[in-house]
Amino acid sequence: MVIEDRNHIVYVSGALRSDHWPVIRTTAYIVYQRHPPGVVIDFSGVRLLHSGGERTLIAAIDEIERRHLPFTLLNVSSLAGRQLSPNVYRRLAAGAELWWNRFCGTV
């Protein structure tokens, strides 16, 4: 897994093999200090998702919703999306609009 940041976007790519949310969250907080309106976490580069990697997304969804973090999860690639359990995929889809609206300041 590779994590990069540019502007207010954190890019995650490669394979998610275990729960990487603590590392992704730390990077997002560092970016947030430079860009207080919010941070986009872009998963479009994720090509392989193991069950441990799914725990990354579950932990991210849980913490973003519970703490109302100014983070938006976007672009879980179609390949990774097909590897997600239906429950996690539904939670990502259901939260995406809310996260985006919160990020844009409309919620």
N, C-alpha and C positions, 0 to 999 in steps of 0.2 A: 504494500500500500504506500502511496505517495500523497503527501498533503502539501499544497502550495497555496499562497495567498497573493492576490493581486487586487488592489483597491479595496473594495468591501466584499470581495468574494473569496471564499475558501474552496479550493478545488480538491476533490478526493478522487484518486484514480488507482487502478490496479485491482488487486484482490483483497476483499475483506474476509479474513480468515478467523478473526477473533473480535472481541469487543474493543473497538478502537475509539469509542465515544470520548473517553477521558482526554486523549490526545487531540482529537478533532475539536472538542469543546475548548481546550486550552488555546489552540490556535485561533478559534473564533473569538474568544475573549480578548486576545491580543489585538486582533483586527478591530474588534468593537471599540477598544480604547482609541484607535485612530479614526474610527467612523461611527460615532455614537447613534446615528439614526437606525442602524441595524446591519446585520451580516447575512449574506446568502451563502449557504453551504451547498455546493454543486457536486452531485454524485454522478454526473454524466460519464466520467471516466472509469467508473467501476465496471469491470468486465466479469468478475467472478465473485460469487457471494456464497460463503459457507454458512452453516448454522450459527457459528460464532459471529460472523459478520452481520447476520440478521439481528443479533443482540445489540450491535452498534446502533441500528436504526430504532429498535424498540427503546433503548435507553435514551436516545436523542429525542424521540417523540414524547416519551414520558416526562423528561426534564423540561423540554421547551413548553409543554402544556402546563405542567405543574408550577413552574417558576415564571411563566409568561416572558420567556427570554426573547430578545429581539433578533432571533435567528430564524431563517427560512430555509427549509430543506427542499431542494429542487432537483429535477432531472435524474431520478433514479432510472438508469438506462433500461431499455426494454429487455435486455438480456438479464440484468440483475432483477428487474421486476418479475420476470418469469420464474426466477429462483426463489422469490419471496413466498412465504405462506400467505394464503388469501386474507387472513386476519390483518397481518402487517401491511399488506398492499392496500387494503381498505382504509386502514388508519392513516397511511401516508396520503392517500387521495382525499380523505375527509379533512385532514389538517392543512393541506396545501393552500387552499383559498384563505382560510383564517390566518395562517402564518403570513401569507403575502399581504393581506389587508392590514395586519398589525404592522408589518414592516413598512408599508406605504403610509401608515398613519390614518387609515380609514376605519379602524376598529378601536 
